[in-house]
Amino acid sequence: MAKIDFKFAINLESFNYENWFKGPLFHKWLPNNEDDAIKLQGFKESIKIDVWFARRGVMRGNEIIYDVNKKEIDPSRISKQYLLSGGYLFGTFEMNDITQEVLDLLTQNLQGNELYVNLGKKIAKMLAPPIIDFVDILRINYGQYWLRPFHNWDSQKQSIGSYCSSILLRWKAKKDQNWQDFIPDIPEERLTGYIWEDKEYFSYLIREDWENLRKLVQTDFKPDLALEILNRAHEEWDNKMYSRAIVDSITALEIAINNKLKKINIGGIFQGQINKFNNQLNLDARIFFIFYDLVPKETILDAIKCKDLRNQIVHNGMRARENDKEKFLSIISCIKALYQEITLKFPSIEAKQTIEN
């Protein structure tokens, strides 16, 4: 059996947003390439996948401008820049069970060979789940919703060669060997029918977030439905779809409350009490009792006002406005109080750059 090293690079830039930055946004810090890599567990494999964001770019005066093809930044300026582009997600892994026959196919670049294609499918199946979870945590927990979600390979939409090519997958068998493109078959797409205060910047990724993320991906955590809907509400508010954001935020709150009660009710021993709690108390009362000792009283009152606004939007066609922001933020505060074991952030896509002299 032969050992082969692989590397990849994933463009997380979404086609839905035109931003001055690329990838995730960091505040006064950037992962130091492989030195700050986070290790992911390959799906049903013993293979470890290292992922990181690279310190790439050029200098424009004192400002670091991201450029995936250049490494000309001044590291001393990182701690002076309020927002830094993470850019592409880079990664490496190795496979130790490659037969000599497969290695020969790779060396000869025999695209379309069944063994080569099957290896590509195996790699895609191994890579996708942990990377999907990793990117989802960045998008949902850390509020960087503008990142393009990663996806599984879908044979109805593209060839395995196209999938591998899209993540710039490359391989080599020896340390002194040049990297070779890993493209199992012909790549083919298949088509079917103001000035901020400093505190604002702490919503973006910082060094502590990276370390927390490193620990979180080693657990079985996945963002649940409440967090997914809250992330959508955050995106909607950030894009000035205020009424949608209010409606989705209350939905997320209701699901988060139910999830909390399920955790309390392990084994079903409190089901009767929970049924009485849900049946006898309206949402106002549930918000009051659940969050009384978790958030400030003003937040509880704003959360109840937000619920009332949701009802007005749904039943009477009222429109939410930007000045309803405190009501919206109160729901975020309540949900964050139910997920104290993880970090939740909600940065704005209208990122404003600040550079310290």
C-alpha positions in Angstrom: 0.0 0.0 0.0 1.2 3.5 -0.8 0.6 6.8 1.1 -0.6 9.8 -0.8 -0.9 13.3 0.4 -3.8 15.5 -0.8 -4.5 19.2 -0.6 -7.5 21.3 -1.6 -8.8 24.9 -1.6 -12.4 25.8 -1.4 -13.8 29.2 -2.5 -16.5 30.2 0.0 -17.5 33.3 -1.8 -21.2 33.3 -2.5 -22.6 34.4 -5.8 -25.5 36.0 -3.9 -23.4 38.8 -2.4 -21.0 41.2 -3.9 -18.6 42.1 -1.1 -15.3 44.0 -0.9 -14.0 41.1 1.2 -13.5 37.4 0.5 -14.5 34.5 2.7 -15.0 34.9 6.5 -14.2 38.2 8.2 -11.7 38.3 11.1 -11.0 41.1 13.6 -7.4 42.1 14.2 -6.3 38.5 13.7 -5.9 35.8 11.0 -5.1 32.1 11.4 -1.4 31.6 10.7 -1.8 29.1 7.9 -1.1 25.5 8.8 0.1 26.5 12.3 -3.5 27.3 13.3 -5.1 24.4 11.4 -8.2 22.8 12.8 -8.5 19.0 12.6 -11.7 17.5 11.2 -12.7 13.8 11.4 -13.4 12.2 8.0 -16.8 10.6 7.7 -16.6 6.9 8.8 -12.8 7.1 8.3 -9.8 7.2 10.4 -8.5 10.0 8.1 -7.8 13.4 9.7 -8.5 16.5 7.6 -6.6 19.7 8.5 -8.3 23.0 7.4 -7.2 26.6 7.8 -7.4 30.1 6.3 -4.2 31.5 4.9 -2.5 34.8 5.4 -2.5 35.8 1.8 -2.8 39.2 0.1 -0.9 42.4 -0.8 -0.3 45.7 1.0 -2.0 48.8 -0.2 -0.4 51.4 2.0 -1.1 50.2 5.6 -4.0 48.0 4.5 -3.9 44.3 3.8 -5.9 43.4 0.7 -6.7 39.8 0.2 -5.3 38.1 -2.9 -5.4 34.3 -3.0 -2.4 34.1 -5.3 0.0 36.4 -3.3 1.7 36.2 0.1 3.0 39.7 0.4 1.3 40.9 3.6 3.0 42.6 6.5 2.2 40.4 9.5 2.8 43.4 11.9 -0.3 45.1 10.3 -2.7 42.2 11.2 -3.3 43.4 14.7 -3.9 47.0 13.4 -6.7 46.1 10.9 -10.2 45.9 12.2 -11.4 43.5 9.4 -9.4 40.9 7.5 -10.5 38.6 4.8 -10.1 34.9 5.4 -10.5 34.0 1.8 -10.3 30.4 0.6 -10.5 27.5 3.0 -7.4 25.4 2.6 -6.9 21.8 3.7 -4.8 18.7 3.6 -5.2 15.0 4.4 -3.4 11.8 3.6 -4.5 8.3 2.6 -2.5 5.2 3.5 -4.5 2.5 1.7 -3.7 3.3 -1.9 -2.9 0.2 -4.0 0.0 0.3 -6.4 -2.5 -0.2 -9.3 -4.4 3.0 -8.3 -1.1 4.9 -7.8 -0.1 3.9 -11.4 -3.4 5.2 -12.7 -2.9 8.5 -10.9 0.6 8.8 -12.2 -0.5 8.1 -15.8 -3.6 10.4 -15.2 -5.9 7.8 -16.8 -9.1 9.8 -16.4 -12.3 7.8 -16.6 -10.7 4.6 -15.2 -13.1 2.9 -12.8 -10.6 2.7 -10.0 -9.6 6.3 -10.4 -13.3 7.4 -10.4 -14.1 5.2 -7.4 -11.3 6.8 -5.4 -12.7 10.2 -6.3 -16.1 9.2 -5.1 -14.6 7.9 -1.8 -12.7 11.1 -1.2 -15.8 13.2 -1.9 -17.9 11.1 0.5 -15.2 11.4 3.1 -14.5 15.2 2.8 -18.0 16.6 2.4 -19.7 15.9 5.8 -17.0 17.4 8.1 -16.4 20.4 5.8 -20.2 21.0 5.5 -20.5 21.0 9.3 -17.4 23.3 9.7 -18.7 25.8 7.2 -22.2 25.7 8.7 -20.8 26.4 12.2 -19.0 29.5 10.7 -22.2 30.6 8.9 -24.7 29.9 11.8 -22.9 30.0 15.1 -20.6 32.9 14.1 -23.1 34.6 11.8 -21.0 34.7 8.6 -24.1 33.8 6.6 -22.6 35.3 3.4 -20.2 32.3 3.1 -21.3 29.8 0.4 -22.4 26.5 2.0 -20.3 23.5 1.1 -22.2 20.6 -0.4 -22.0 16.9 -1.1 -21.2 15.6 -4.6 -24.4 15.2 -6.7 -23.9 13.0 -9.7 -27.0 14.5 -11.3 -25.4 18.0 -11.3 -21.7 17.3 -12.0 -19.2 14.7 -12.7 -16.8 13.6 -9.9 -14.0 15.2 -11.9 -15.9 18.5 -11.8 -16.4 18.2 -8.1 -12.7 17.5 -7.4 -11.7 20.3 -9.8 -14.0 22.8 -8.0 -12.1 22.3 -4.8 -8.7 22.4 -6.6 -7.9 18.8 -5.3 -4.3 17.8 -5.9 -2.1 14.9 -4.8 1.5 13.7 -4.5 3.1 10.4 -3.3 6.5 11.7 -2.3 7.7 14.8 -0.5 9.9 16.0 -3.3 7.2 15.3 -6.0 5.3 18.1 -7.6 1.6 18.4 -6.8 -0.6 16.9 -9.5 -4.2 17.7 -10.3 -6.7 15.0 -9.0 -9.4 14.9 -11.7 -10.9 11.3 -11.9 -12.9 12.0 -15.1 -13.7 14.8 -17.5 -15.1 17.8 -15.5 -18.7 18.2 -16.5 -21.5 20.3 -15.1 -25.0 18.9 -15.5 -27.7 21.5 -15.5 -31.2 20.8 -14.5 -34.2 22.9 -14.7 -21.8 55.2 9.1 -18.8 54.9 11.5 -18.8 51.9 13.8 -17.7 51.7 17.4 -15.0 49.3 18.2 -17.5 46.9 19.9 -19.2 46.3 16.5 -16.1 44.5 15.3 -16.1 41.9 18.0 -19.0 40.3 16.1 -16.4 39.1 13.6 -14.0 36.2 14.1 -11.2 36.6 16.6 -8.5 34.4 17.9 -10.6 33.0 20.8 -13.3 32.1 18.3 -10.9 30.0 16.3 -9.8 28.1 19.4 -13.4 27.5 20.4 -14.2 26.4 16.9 -11.3 23.9 17.1 -12.8 22.3 20.2 -16.4 22.4 18.9 -15.7 20.5 15.7 -14.3 17.6 17.8 -17.7 17.1 19.3 -20.9 15.8 17.7 -22.4 19.3 17.7 -24.4 20.4 14.7 -26.5 23.6 14.5 -30.1 22.7 15.1 -33.3 24.0 13.4 -33.7 26.9 15.8 -30.2 28.2 15.0 -30.6 27.7 11.3 -33.8 29.8 11.3 -32.2 32.4 13.6 -29.3 32.6 11.1 -31.8 33.2 8.3 -33.5 35.9 10.4 -30.1 37.5 10.9 -29.5 37.5 7.2 -32.9 38.9 6.5 -32.5 41.7 9.0 -29.0 42.5 7.6 -30.5 42.8 4.1 -33.3 45.0 5.3 -36.1 42.4 5.1 -37.3 43.4 8.5 -40.7 41.8 8.6 -39.4 38.4 7.5 -36.7 38.7 10.1 -39.2 39.3 12.9 -41.4 36.4 11.9 -38.4 34.0 11.6 -36.9 35.1 14.8 -40.0 34.3 16.8 -40.2 30.9 15.1 -36.6 30.3 16.1 -37.4 31.3 19.6 -40.3 28.9 19.9 -38.2 26.0 18.6 -35.4 26.9 20.9 -37.7 26.9 23.9 -39.1 23.5 22.9 -35.6 22.1 22.4 -34.7 23.3 25.9 -37.7 21.6 27.4 -36.8 18.4 25.6 -33.4 18.4 27.2 -35.0 18.9 30.6 -37.4 16.0 29.8 -34.8 13.3 29.2 -36.5 10.0 29.7 -40.0 11.6 29.5 -40.4 11.9 33.2 -41.6 15.5 33.1 -43.8 15.2 30.0 -47.0 15.9 32.0 -45.6 19.1 33.6 -44.3 20.3 30.2 -47.7 19.7 28.6 -49.3 21.8 31.3 -46.7 24.5 30.9 -47.3 24.7 27.1 -51.0 24.3 27.2 -51.8 26.7 30.1 -49.3 29.4 29.4 -49.2 31.6 26.2 -45.9 32.5 24.6 -45.7 35.8 26.7 -45.9 33.9 29.9 -43.4 31.2 28.7 -40.9 33.9 27.7 -41.3 35.5 31.1 -40.8 32.4 33.2 -38.0 30.8 31.1 -35.9 34.0 30.7 -36.6 35.7 34.0 -33.2 34.9 35.4 -31.3 34.6 32.1 -31.6 38.0 30.5 -32.3 41.6 31.7 -35.9 42.5 32.4 -35.8 45.1 29.6 -34.9 42.3 27.2 -37.9 40.2 28.2 -40.2 43.1 27.7 -38.7 43.7 24.2 -39.0 40.0 23.4 -42.7 40.1 24.2 -43.1 43.3 22.1 -41.3 41.4 19.3 -43.8 38.6 19.6 -46.7 41.1 19.4 -45.1 42.6 16.3 -44.8 39.2 14.7 -48.6 38.7 15.3 -49.4 42.1 13.8 -47.2 41.2 10.7 -48.8 37.8 10.2 -52.4 38.7 11.0 -52.8 42.3 10.1 -50.1 42.9 7.4 -48.1 45.4 9.5 -44.6 46.1 8.3 -41.6 46.0 10.6 -39.1 48.9 10.4 -35.4 49.4 11.1 -36.4 51.1 14.4 -37.7 47.8 15.6 -34.1 46.6 15.9 -34.1 46.4 19.7 -37.1 44.1 19.6 -35.3 41.9 17.1 -32.1 41.9 19.1 -34.0 40.9 22.2 -34.9 37.6 20.6 -31.3 37.0 19.7 -30.3 37.6 23.3 -33.0 35.2 24.6 -31.9 32.4 22.2 -28.2 33.0 23.0 -29.1 32.5 26.7 -30.5 29.0 25.9 -27.2 28.1 24.1 -24.7 29.3 26.6 -22.4 26.3 25.9 -21.6 27.6 22.4 -20.7 31.0 20.8 -23.2 32.7 18.7 -22.3 35.9 16.7 -24.2 38.1 14.3 -21.9 40.3 12.3 -23.1 42.6 9.6 -22.3 42.1 5.9 -22.0 45.9 5.6 -18.5 45.6 6.9 -16.7 48.9 7.4 -12.9 48.8 7.4 -10.9 50.6 10.0 -7.1 50.7 10.1 -5.0 51.8 13.1 -2.0 53.9 12.4 
